[in-house]
Amino acid sequence: MEHAGTLSLIEGRWKYIEPSGGPRMNKYTNTELGNDPQPQLYDLAVDLGEKRNVAAEHPDLVRDMAVQLKRIRK
């Protein structure tokens, strides 16, 4: 999935969003853009609104999903 140049990967209950630069919010529409300099990981089974980034709690999963996303990109 790509939104505003930022790629993400959903695998099972997990959604990984790769780190990216740029503004976090569109100032004209007040819409979140998904940009963050840190990797983002959300457990969609309990957080459909993607409010709690749990990447720091699951570094192995973040690493594995980042590698998988790089493979897909190629």
Secondary structure as the mmCIF struct_conf table of DSSP 4:
data_model
#
loop_
_struct_conf.conf_type_id
_struct_conf.id
_struct_conf.beg_label_comp_id
_struct_conf.beg_label_asym_id
_struct_conf.beg_label_seq_id
_struct_conf.end_label_comp_id
_struct_conf.end_label_asym_id
_struct_conf.end_label_seq_id
STRN STRN1 GLU A 2 HIS A 3
TURN_TY1_P TURN_TY1_P1 ALA A 4 GLY A 5
STRN STRN2 THR A 6 GLU A 11
TURN_TY1_P TURN_TY1_P2 GLY A 12 ARG A 13
STRN STRN3 TRP A 14 ILE A 17
BEND BEND1 GLY A 22 GLY A 22
BEND BEND2 ARG A 24 ARG A 24
STRN STRN4 MET A 25 ASN A 26
TURN_TY1_P TURN_TY1_P3 LYS A 27 ASN A 30
STRN STRN5 THR A 31 GLU A 32
BEND BEND3 PRO A 37 GLN A 38
STRN STRN6 GLN A 40 ASP A 43
TURN_TY1_P TURN_TY1_P4 LEU A 44 VAL A 46
TURN_TY1_P TURN_TY1_P5 LEU A 48 GLY A 49
HELX_RH_3T_P HELX_RH_3T_P1 ALA A 55 GLU A 57
HELX_RH_AL_P HELX_RH_AL_P1 PRO A 59 ARG A 73
#
